[in-house]
């Protein structure tokens, strides 16, 4: 039966007990991790968020009375107890894996504050329990020491972020959750209005427009740890609701934004992980990133860079290569050093892998340790052509050369993904190594086949490189943006841009995106109106806090650093949301569920 806390006061957490406290009395509270009853002595591992402390129960003049000893014998995992006793040096073997492994507490009295049913899985570090079960009982999963460390690390990152930017003169300002829906980009989550029938708020995909308005209002430097929402398909590093470290600065250009953020990252990683981030952080352009790594978020922890061999093979006898080039495409390859002895079955699996990215196949040259060459296309090449190709790929004995030939974008996608897959197989991805890189000068626009128009690669308010202004009329696809992403170990952890603050450029930008003046004002009128009253040059950046903490915690999914995450279909297994609502609520919101929707759900 549960007892009350009357008269009790916790003196410290479990892992805060130190050798200096030996001989003193302490009161600890927490969850029972494990019980070991060896006859006249009962050992209990007591757990709280700080760690574990071993409790010793004995029925004698130095320990507990008979009633408490009998009660202790009935303890089970996840019971919540309070225990008062004397801290002693551990009598048995020291547990070096615990901070308190040399100590124990001889219990004088204790209370059972709450009993527990048998949990559906054991609360322990590195649980192998299926994700579906863990997330259904997330309140139990959150008791696991590794998950608790992640959540506490996240809290520390948020605290230090506020501390750093406050010292840099940033003001923390909250922006609205209920705003105007702006469908350009990902889908909005919509909130129906009861007071305004047929009208909807949009939950923010980011505070973008509001933070630009704050610059118009003269607040100069803004920061917010902001909740954001996007109705999009999920992956391991995506959630329908997520958190940004969001900032905007006035009277700045690219270098100013990069400077303050490099110092922030150096400060954060030193304080949290004791990792030194060398400054300045390397910068490469978007085009260089694509040409060298096949990705605009390159993992810089290893080489295996792309080689453009189009000129080498343009007149060869292999139709796959020449056909791709004649169609305006590209032929590129990567050199997997030391993998020349890879079995054919494993190479075939790589072929299947790249087909998942749209490739029709994968050509290869395997060079044996003795210099013998095996190739999937050797019969179409002369010895001279093969030798020139191997030389261009910097091929040596023991290497495996892999090639993709198709449209340039597809070749980038295929080899960029293949490069990461091989690095994983070859053990080149060290989670203890942190390699940052800035990717700059993104394309301003990208062509949408679906909409048959240009769309903004970032958003409609991104400033273009001044030297490319004339290209906006003549060749919009070649215009570069004053945009920048900060990438860590192949993950984009943040991105931003300088914003357009000149009326004529903003008007031309809307025109290239297919907006009429009326459409632009309908969606963004409040911002455009604000720009008529004196707008400073401004720029900003936002980090994905969840993804940043995921990398700092060395875990593979942001679900392990979010207290209550959703699963892939955007549902919560614990609360069983989203769920149907009462008919009265629908009536108040002037909503009606269509019958065909009901049938589809059934």
N, C-alpha and C positions, 0 to 999 in steps of 0.2 A: 504494500500500500504506500502511495506517495506521501511524503512528509513535507512540512513547510520549511521555509528558510528562516523563520523567526530566530533572532539572536545570532545568526551566522553572518560572517563577513569573509569573503575570499581575500586572503593575504597576497597571493600572487598566482600567476598561471603556472601550469605544470613544468614547463621547460625553463622557467625563470628561477627555479630552485638551484642554488649554487652551493659549492663546498663551504663558503663562508657562513652558510646557514646551519651547518651541522650542530646539533645540540639544541637548536631553537624550535619553537612550535610554529606550525604553519597550517593553514586551512586551504585545501585545494578543492576545486569543483570541476566536473567534466563528465565525459562518457566512458563507460567501461569498454576497453578495447579487448582485453583477454583476462580470463580467470584461470589460475592454476592452484588446485587444492591438493596438497601433499600430506594430508592427515592433520597434524596439529598446527600446520601453517598454511595460510591462504595468501597467494600473491595475486595482486590485481594491477594490471597496466591501465592507468587512468590517462585519458587523452583529452586535450583541448586544442585550440588552434595553434598553440605554441609548440606542442610536442607531447611527449609521454613521460610520466613519472610512475615508478613502481611503488605500490603500496604494500605494506606487510601487515597482515592480520594475525595476531596470536592471542589465544585465550589465557592470559596470565596477568600478573600485577603490572607488567610493563605495557600491556596491550589493551585489548577490548574485553568487555564482560561477555559472559556466556551468551546472552541474548543477541548482542551485536555480532558475535562470532558466527552464530547460527544464521543470522540474517546475511552475513557476508558470504556464507556457503551457498546461498541461493541467488547470488548475483549472476547476471548473464550479459553478454555483449549488448552494448548500447543503452544499458541502464544509466540514468543520470544520478550521480551521487555527490555528496559533499563529505569530505573526510578531514578530520583534525588530528594531527599527530606530531611526532618529533622526527626531524630530519636526521638521518644517520648515514654513515658510509656503508655502501652495499656490502652485505656479508658474503654473498656468493661472487661469481665471476663478473667482472666489469663488462658491460655491454658498450663496446666502442662505437656502435652505430647510433647511439642516443646521446644527446647533449647532457642528459642526466644519468648516463649509464653507470656512473660510479656511486650513485646515491640511491636511497630509498627512504620512504617515510613510514615509520612505525605508527600505525593508526591507534589513537586512543578512543575516538568516537566517530561515528559517521551516520549519515542519513541517506535514505533512498528518496531522491527528489522526484524521480519519475521512472516508471518501469517501461520496458520495451517489448513489443512482440519480436519474434524471430525475424530479423531483416531478410529481404529477398536476396541479398548478396552481402558478402563480407565487406565491411568498410575498411579498406586497406590500400596502401600505395600501389600504383601501377596495376589496377584491377583489370582483369581480362573479361569482365562481364560485358555482354553485348550492349552497344550504345542505346538500343531501344529500351532496355531495362534500366540502364543508368539514368536516362533522361525521364523516364516515367516516374522514378523515385529520386528526382534530382536533389531533393532536400537531404537524402542519405548520401548521394554521390558527392555533394558539396562538403561532407564531413571528411572526405579522404584527404590525407595530408598533402599529396601532390596538387590536388585541385585547390586546396586552401592556400598553398604557397603561390599558385598562379593568381588567385583573386587578390591576395595581399600585395603581390608584385604590381598588379594593375593599380591598386589604390596608391601605392608609392609613386608610380609613374605620374598619376594624375596630380598628386600633391606637389611633386617636384616641378611639374610643368607649370602649375600656377605660380610657384615660387620663382622660377626662372623668368617668366614673362612679366611678372609684376616688377621685378628689378629692372627689366628692360623698358619700363614705362608703358606697358600694355594695360588696358582697362578690360576687366571681365564684364561683358554685357550680354544679357540673355535676349534672344530673338524669339519670335512667336513660333509655337507648334502648329497653330491653326492659321494657315495662310492661303494664298491664291494658288490654284492649280496651274502649273505651267508645263504642259505635256511635252515640250521639246526635250528629248532625252529618254530616260527610263520612265516606266509607268509610275504614276503617283498613287499613293493610298488616299482614298477619298473619305471624307467625313460629312455625312448629310446634316444639313441645318434644320432644326425643328422650327426655328423662328422665321426662316426664309425658305418657304416651300420650294422644292426643286433646285435649290442651290447647295453647293458643296464647298467645304474647305479642302485644301490639299495638305497632307502632312509633308514637312520639308524633306526634300532629297538632300539638301544642304542649306545652310543659311546664306547662300550666295548673294541674293538680291538685298537682303536686309543689311549684310555687312558692308555692301557698297553704299547703301544709304547712310550708314553710320559714318563712312568717310565723307560723304557729302555734308554731314552734320557736324564735321569738325572734330571727331573724337580721335583722329590721328593714328592710334594703334589699338586694335581690338583683338581680344582673345576670348574663346568660349570652348568649353568641353561640351559639345552639342550632340544631342540625339537626332538621328536622321533616319529616313525611311525610304525604301525603294521596293516596288512591287516587281521583282525580277526573279528569274530562276536562280536557285542556290547552288553553291559549290562549297568545298571544305572551308574556304576563306570568305564566304559571303553569308550574310544574314539579312532578313527583311528589315530589321531595325539594328542600327549600329551606331557607333560613337566616333565623332571626329574631334581632333584638336584643330580648331578652326581659327584662322587669323587673317587680318587685313591691315595694311599699312599705307599711309599717305605720304606723298612726296618722295617716292622711292622708285628704283628701277630693279632689274633682275639681280644685280650684284648685292643690293642692300638686303633683299629677301633671303638670298642664299647665305649671306654672311651671318645674320642673326640665327638662322636655322642650323647652320653648321655648329655654331657655338652651343646651341640648345642640345643638339645630339651628342656632342662631346661631353657636356655637363651631365646629361641624363645617363649615358652609358657608364660614365665613371662613377656616378653616385649609386647607381642600381647594381651594376655588374662588375665594377672595378675594371672596366675595359677602356683602354685609351684609344680614342678615335683620332687618327692622324688628320690634321688640317693643313691646307685646304683639301676638301674631298675632291676626287677626280671628277672632271666633267667631260662628257662626250655628247656629240649631237645625235639626234634621233637617227639620221641617215647612217652615221658611223655605227651606232648600236645595231641597226638592222643588218648592215653589211658584214659586221664582224661576228655578231652573235645570233642573227635571225630573230631578234626580240627587242622590243623597246623597254624591257625590264631585265637586262642581262645579269646573269649570275657571274660575278667576277672572281669567284673563288678558284676557278680553274680555267685552263686555256681552251683547247679544242675549238678554235675559231673557224668560221666559214672561209672557204677559198673560192673566189670567183674564177672558174676555169672556162668561161664561155669562149674567150678568144683562142684558147688552146685547142678546143674540140670543134670549132665552128666548121672546119672542113674535113672532119674525120668520117669514117664509114659507119658510125653507129647512128642509125636513124632516130633513136629516142632523143639523143642529144641535139642533132641537127634539126630535127622537127620542132623541138621546143624553141630553138633559137630563131628559126624561120617564122614562127608564130609570135615573135616579139618577146619571148620568155628568157629564161636564164638557166645556166647549168652551174651548180655550186656543190661543194663537197666539204666534208669534215674528216679529219685524221684522228682516229681513235688509237693513240699510241699504245703499242704493246698488245694490241688485240688481234694481231694477224692470225693467231691460231684459234680464233673463235669457231666452234663447230657450226656446220652448215645449218643445223636445226635452230641454233640460236640466231643466226643471221636471218633465217626465214621468219622468226618471231619479230625481229626488227622490221622486216618488210610489212608484216601484219600491223605492227604498231603505227608505222607512218601512213598506212592506208586509212587509219582512223582520223588522220588529219587531211585527207583528200588526195594523197599521192597515189599515182597508179602503180608505183613500184619503187624499188631502191636498187641502184646499180652499185657494185662493190669491186674492190681490188684487195685481195688478201696477200700480204707479203710475208713469206715464211722467214724464220730466223736464219735460214740458209740462203735467203734471197730469191727463192722460187716464188713465182707469181701465179695466183689463181684469181680469175675474174669472171663475172657473169656476162661480160661483153667483149672478152679478149678476141674472139674470132672476127669481130667487126673492125678491129684496130690493127694497124701495122705496128711492128716493134718500135719504130721511131715515135709513133703517136702515143703508144702506151708509156714509153720512157719519158716523153715530155710531160705527160699527164701526172705521172708519179712524182716527177721533179717539181712540178708546179704545186703539188700537194705536200711537198717536203716529206715525202714518204721514205721510210727507212725500213731495214729488216725488222720484222715483227709487227708492222703497223697494219691497221685495217682502214681502208679508204672507202668512204660511203658517199654516194652522189644522188642528188635530186635534180630533175630537169622538168620545168613547167613554167607557168606564169611566175613572175618574180615574187609576188606576195605569197603564193602557195609554197614556193621553194623556201622562203624565209620561215614560214610557219612550220613546215615539215622539218627542216634542219634545226631550227631553234628548239623544237620539242625533242627531236632525236638527240641533240647535244645533252639535254638535261637527263634523258632516259639513260644514256650511256654513262654519264657522270654518276648517276645513282648506282648503276650496276658495277661500276669500277671503284666505288667507295671514295669518290672525290669530294663529296658534300659534307664538310665538317661543320656541325651546328655550333661548335665553340669558336668558329672564325666568323667575324663580322666584316663584310666588304661592302662599303657604300659606294655609290656612283650617282652623280647627277646626269640625267638625260635631258638635253635642252633642244630648242629649235624644232619642236614638233611641227608637222604639217598643220596649217590653220584649219583646213577643210578636208573632208573625205567624201567621195562620191557614194551615194546610196543608190544601188540598183533598184531596190524595192520602191523607193520614193521618187526615183529619177531626178534627183537634185543633189546639190552639195549640202552636207550637214556639218555642223561645227564639231571638230574632234574633241574639244573641251566644252565650251559653251559660247553663246553668241557675243559675249562681252570681252573675249580674249583679244588682246592687242597683237597686231602683226609686226614683223620686223620692218623697221622704217625703210630699209633698202628694197623691200619687196612690195611696196605700196602699188607701184605701177602694174605689177603682175596680177593684182586683184581684178583688173579689167581684161588683161590679155591671156593669162594662164593661171586661173585661181588654184588649181591643184598643186602648183609649185610654191605657193605662198607659205612662208614659215611663220610660226607663231612665237611670241615671247612667252612661251610656256615651258615649264620645267617640272620634272618628276624626280623625287629622291627614291632611289632603289636600294634595297638591302638584300643581299643573297638571293637575287632573282625575284624579289617581291617588291612591287610598288608600294611603299609605305606612306607616301604623300605626294601631292601634286598641286600645282597652282600656276598662276600666270600674272603678267601685267595686264591691267584692264584697259579697255578703250575709254578715253575720256573726251575725245573730240567728236562733235556732232556729225561732221561730214563722213568720218571713217565709220562711225557706228551705223549711219544710214546706209552706206555702201555695203557694210557687212550684212545687214538685214536683207538687202536686195539680193546678194549672192546666195543667201539661204532660202530665197523664195518667199520672203515676207513682203506683203504690201505695207505701206505706211500705216494703214488702218489696222492690219493684223498685228503689227509690231506694237502699236499703242494699246490694242486690246489686251495683249498678254503682259506687256512690260511698261505700260503707260506711266505708272507711278514712279518708276525709276527714271524713265526718259524725261518726265516732267521735272524731277529733282535735278537732273543734269543741266536744266536751263538756268539754274540759280547759282552757278559757280561750283564746279566739281574739281577737286584736286587730282593730279595724277596719282594712281593708287594701284596696289598689287597685293596678292595674298597667296596663301597656301593652306592646305588642310591635310592632316595626317589621319589615316585610319588607325584609331587607338587600339582597336581589337587586334588588327594584324601586327602592329608594332609590338604589342605585349606578347602575342603568340611567338614571335621570333625571339624576343628577349627571354621567354620562358622555355624555349627550345621544344615546343610542342608542334604537332602537325595540323591542328585545327583550331580555329578561333572559338569553337564551342567549348574548348577547355580553358578559356580565359574569360568567358561570359557566364555570369551567375545562372541565368535562366534562358538558354538559347532555344531557338526553333530547330526543327529538322528540315530535310530537303524540300518537303511540300509546304514549308512555312507554317507548320502547325506546332503546337506545344503539347507534347505527350503527357506532361504532368497535369496541366489544367484542362486538357482536351479542347483547346481553342485553336482556330475559330469555331464558334458554335452557333446554332440557331438561336433566335431571340423571340421573345414573346410578341404575339400579334399586336398587342397594345403599343409596344415600343415602335413597331413598324408604322402603325397608324399615326402616331405622334410625329414621326419623321416623314410622313407623306410618301411612304415606300410600299411597294407591293412586290411579292416574289412571283416571278413568272412561272407558269405551270410547266413549261418545257425545261426550265432550270431545275425544278423539283424532280422531274422525271430523270434528268441526267444525273442528279445526285443519287437517286435510288439505284 
